[in-house]
Amino acid sequence: MILSVENAAFHYPNRRPLFENLSFELATPSVMSVLGANGAGKTTLLKCILGFEKWSQGSVLLDGADAAHMSSQRFWQRIAYVPQAKSAPFSYTVEETVLLGRSSRVALFGKPSVHDLEVAHRAIEFVGVQHLLHQSCSQLSGGQYQMVLIARALAAEPELLVMDEPESNLDFKNQLKVLSCIRDLRQRGVGCLINTHYPAHALEISDQALVMLPGQRFVFGKAEEVLTAETLTEAFGVEVTIFKTQLADGRIVSNVTAVSA
């Protein structure tokens, strides 16, 4: 699937635009990260793509078809949303929560089938929380609940996951679990569009990146070409240094450090 955002702009009434003339294209199963300072419009951009907010101008296309003219059911079969993990609003079990992800595949007033349950269980096993199957989500840690939300999205069998800061408020171990999950999804043919505050994470997992800059400007392109010290310094308003480290297993990872305000 090719997701295209064309000439997009958004502004709240009587306020300057958060962004304008924004265009990019993401072909699954690529991973694309969106970065920028607080207030730059990252989350709003994702909400507009998903239809939670309305563009001031612009459009979203899926394989050339305007998403605005697509049925809600069809849209949510192709794209799934992973919000930030906060406290679970209801005391559903992990199994029940993930099964909700099948809603776009189940007929109105229909009941989940054996196949739906099998798909939900495969998603639960993929993210590694099968041992929590019958536990209430209200009793889970932030990291556990984040993995459940990813499983719920995967239960829809989408082509693209849209993830809003999936590694925020998690400890190092759980952040690595989320990043590993995203890499595995790409291998399985599922793309990801991620809003993140971590440039090092974006460099590690992304094929493409969109950096939202001051003055309603942006830079889009290959991650290694866009996520430079100069661009990140401008985006975040601090002096940024990027250096690479070779691990014992031979992998080379990027480290991003803000050295001054």
C-alpha positions as CSV (number, residue, x, y, z in Angstrom):
1,M,0.0,0.0,0.0
2,I,1.1,3.6,-0.7
3,L,0.0,6.2,1.8
4,S,0.2,9.7,0.3
5,V,-0.4,13.0,2.1
6,E,-0.8,15.8,-0.4
7,N,-0.5,19.6,0.2
8,A,-1.7,19.2,3.7
9,A,-2.3,22.1,6.2
10,F,-3.8,22.4,9.6
11,H,-4.6,25.3,11.8
12,Y,-6.9,26.0,14.8
13,P,-9.4,28.9,14.4
14,N,-7.7,32.3,14.7
15,R,-4.2,30.8,15.1
16,R,-1.2,30.4,12.8
17,P,-1.0,27.1,10.9
18,L,0.8,24.2,12.7
19,F,2.0,23.1,9.2
20,E,1.2,23.8,5.6
21,N,2.0,22.6,2.1
22,L,3.1,19.3,3.6
23,S,3.4,16.3,1.3
24,F,5.0,12.9,1.6
25,E,4.6,9.3,0.5
26,L,5.0,6.1,2.5
27,A,5.0,2.7,0.8
28,T,4.5,-0.3,3.1
29,P,6.3,-2.1,4.6
30,S,8.6,0.8,5.2
31,V,8.9,2.5,8.6
32,M,8.6,6.3,8.7
33,S,9.2,8.4,11.8
34,V,7.9,11.9,12.5
35,L,10.0,14.1,14.8
36,G,9.8,17.7,16.0
37,A,9.6,19.9,19.1
38,N,6.6,19.9,21.3
39,G,3.8,21.9,19.6
40,A,5.2,21.3,16.1
41,G,2.1,19.4,15.1
42,K,3.3,15.8,15.1
43,T,0.3,14.3,16.9
44,T,-2.1,16.6,15.0
45,L,-0.7,15.3,11.8
46,L,-1.4,11.7,12.7
47,K,-4.9,12.6,13.8
48,C,-5.6,14.3,10.5
49,I,-4.3,11.2,8.6
50,L,-6.6,9.0,10.7
51,G,-9.6,11.4,10.3
52,F,-9.8,12.3,14.0
53,E,-9.1,15.9,13.0
54,K,-10.0,17.6,9.7
55,W,-7.3,19.1,7.4
56,S,-7.6,22.8,6.8
57,Q,-6.6,21.8,3.3
58,G,-5.0,18.7,1.7
59,S,-5.9,15.0,1.4
60,V,-4.8,11.5,2.2
61,L,-4.7,8.9,-0.5
62,L,-4.4,5.1,-0.2
63,D,-3.1,3.6,-3.4
64,G,-4.3,6.8,-5.2
65,A,-7.9,6.6,-3.7
66,D,-9.0,9.5,-1.6
67,A,-9.4,8.2,2.0
68,A,-12.2,10.8,2.5
69,H,-14.4,8.8,0.1
70,M,-13.5,5.4,1.5
71,S,-15.9,3.6,3.9
72,S,-14.8,3.7,7.5
73,Q,-14.7,-0.1,7.7
74,R,-12.4,-0.4,4.7
75,F,-10.1,2.3,6.0
76,W,-9.7,0.6,9.3
77,Q,-9.1,-2.7,7.7
78,R,-6.0,-1.2,6.0
79,I,-4.8,1.1,8.7
80,A,-4.7,0.5,12.5
81,Y,-3.9,3.0,15.3
82,V,-1.8,2.5,18.3
83,P,-2.3,5.3,20.9
84,Q,0.1,6.1,23.8
85,A,-0.3,3.6,26.6
86,K,-2.1,5.2,29.5
87,S,-4.3,3.6,32.1
88,A,-6.8,1.2,30.7
89,P,-10.2,2.8,30.7
90,F,-12.1,-0.5,31.2
91,S,-11.3,-3.7,33.0
92,Y,-11.3,-5.9,29.9
93,T,-8.9,-8.8,29.8
94,V,-6.0,-8.8,27.4
95,E,-7.8,-11.3,25.2
96,E,-11.0,-9.2,25.2
97,T,-9.0,-6.0,24.4
98,V,-7.1,-7.5,21.5
99,L,-10.3,-9.1,20.1
100,L,-11.7,-5.6,19.9
101,G,-9.2,-5.0,17.1
102,R,-11.3,-7.4,14.9
103,S,-14.2,-4.9,14.9
104,S,-13.5,-3.8,11.3
105,R,-13.6,-7.4,10.2
106,V,-16.8,-8.4,12.0
107,A,-20.2,-7.6,10.5
108,L,-22.4,-5.1,12.3
109,F,-24.2,-6.9,15.2
110,G,-22.1,-10.0,14.4
111,K,-20.1,-12.0,16.9
112,P,-16.4,-12.8,16.6
113,S,-15.8,-16.1,15.0
114,V,-13.3,-18.9,15.8
115,H,-11.1,-17.4,13.1
116,D,-11.3,-13.9,14.8
117,L,-10.2,-15.5,18.1
118,E,-7.3,-17.3,16.3
119,V,-6.1,-14.0,14.7
120,A,-6.3,-12.2,18.1
121,H,-4.3,-15.0,19.8
122,R,-1.6,-14.8,17.0
123,A,-1.3,-11.1,17.6
124,I,-1.0,-11.6,21.4
125,E,1.7,-14.3,20.8
126,F,3.6,-12.0,18.3
127,V,4.0,-9.2,20.9
128,G,4.8,-11.7,23.6
129,V,2.0,-11.2,26.2
130,Q,0.3,-14.6,25.9
131,H,1.1,-15.2,29.6
132,L,-1.3,-12.3,30.4
133,L,-4.1,-13.6,28.3
134,H,-6.8,-13.5,31.0
135,Q,-5.4,-10.7,33.1
136,S,-7.3,-7.4,33.4
137,C,-5.6,-4.6,31.4
138,S,-6.2,-2.3,34.4
139,Q,-3.6,-4.4,36.3
140,L,-0.8,-4.2,33.6
141,S,2.3,-2.1,33.6
142,G,2.7,0.6,31.1
143,G,5.0,-1.5,29.0
144,Q,2.7,-4.5,29.1
145,Y,-0.3,-2.4,28.1
146,Q,1.6,-0.8,25.2
147,M,2.3,-4.3,23.8
148,V,-1.4,-5.1,24.2
149,L,-2.4,-2.0,22.2
150,I,0.0,-3.1,19.5
151,A,-1.6,-6.5,19.5
152,R,-5.1,-5.0,19.3
153,A,-4.0,-3.0,16.2
154,L,-2.5,-6.1,14.6
155,A,-5.6,-8.1,15.1
156,A,-7.2,-6.0,12.4
157,E,-4.6,-7.4,10.0
158,P,-3.7,-4.0,8.6
159,E,-1.1,-3.0,6.1
160,L,0.0,0.0,8.1
161,L,0.2,0.9,11.8
162,V,0.0,4.5,12.9
163,M,1.7,4.8,16.3
164,D,1.7,7.8,18.5
165,E,4.9,7.9,20.6
166,P,4.8,4.1,21.3
167,E,7.9,4.1,23.4
168,S,7.2,7.1,25.5
169,N,6.9,6.7,29.3
170,L,8.5,3.2,29.1
171,D,11.7,2.0,30.7
172,F,14.7,1.0,28.5
173,K,13.7,-2.7,28.3
174,N,10.2,-2.0,27.2
175,Q,11.4,0.6,24.7
176,L,13.6,-2.0,23.1
177,K,10.7,-4.4,23.0
178,V,8.6,-1.9,21.1
179,L,11.5,-1.2,18.6
180,S,12.1,-4.9,18.1
181,C,8.4,-5.4,17.4
182,I,8.4,-2.6,14.8
183,R,11.4,-4.3,13.0
184,D,9.7,-7.6,13.1
185,L,6.5,-6.1,11.6
186,R,8.5,-4.7,8.6
187,Q,9.8,-8.2,8.0
188,R,6.2,-9.5,8.0
189,G,5.1,-6.9,5.5
190,V,3.4,-4.4,7.8
191,G,4.5,-0.7,7.6
192,C,4.7,1.7,10.5
193,L,4.2,5.5,10.7
194,I,5.6,6.6,14.1
195,N,5.5,9.9,16.0
196,T,8.6,9.8,18.3
197,H,10.6,12.1,20.6
198,Y,13.7,9.8,20.2
199,P,16.0,10.6,17.2
200,A,18.2,7.7,18.0
201,H,15.2,5.3,17.8
202,A,14.2,6.9,14.5
203,L,17.7,6.4,13.1
204,E,17.7,2.8,14.2
205,I,14.4,1.6,12.8
206,S,13.3,4.1,10.1
207,D,13.5,4.0,6.3
208,Q,12.1,7.5,6.0
209,A,11.7,10.5,8.3
210,L,9.7,13.7,8.5
211,V,11.2,16.5,10.7
212,M,8.8,19.3,11.5
213,L,10.8,22.6,11.8
214,P,9.9,26.1,13.1
215,G,8.0,28.3,10.8
216,Q,5.7,25.7,9.5
217,R,8.6,24.1,7.5
218,F,9.5,20.5,7.2
219,V,12.2,18.1,5.8
220,F,11.3,14.7,4.4
221,G,13.4,12.0,2.9
222,K,15.6,9.0,3.7
223,A,16.1,8.7,7.5
224,E,19.9,8.8,7.3
225,E,19.8,11.8,5.1
226,V,17.2,13.8,7.0
227,L,18.1,13.0,10.6
228,T,21.3,15.0,10.7
229,A,22.8,17.0,13.6
230,E,22.0,20.2,11.7
231,T,18.4,19.4,11.1
232,L,17.8,18.1,14.6
233,T,19.5,21.2,16.1
234,E,17.1,23.4,14.2
235,A,14.1,21.3,15.0
236,F,14.6,21.1,18.8
237,G,16.5,24.4,19.4
238,V,19.5,22.7,21.1
239,E,22.9,21.8,19.7
240,V,22.8,18.1,18.7
241,T,25.7,15.7,18.2
242,I,25.3,12.3,16.5
243,F,28.0,9.7,16.9
244,K,28.0,6.0,16.1
245,T,29.0,3.1,18.3
246,Q,29.9,-0.5,17.2
247,L,28.4,-3.1,19.5
248,A,30.1,-6.4,20.4
249,D,27.9,-8.3,17.9
250,G,29.1,-6.0,15.1
251,R,26.0,-3.8,14.9
252,I,26.5,-0.1,14.5
253,V,24.0,2.1,16.4
254,S,23.6,5.9,16.4
255,N,23.7,7.9,19.5
256,V,22.1,11.3,19.6
257,T,23.1,13.8,22.3
258,A,21.9,17.4,23.0
259,V,25.0,19.2,24.2
260,S,23.6,22.7,25.0
261,A,20.4,24.7,25.2
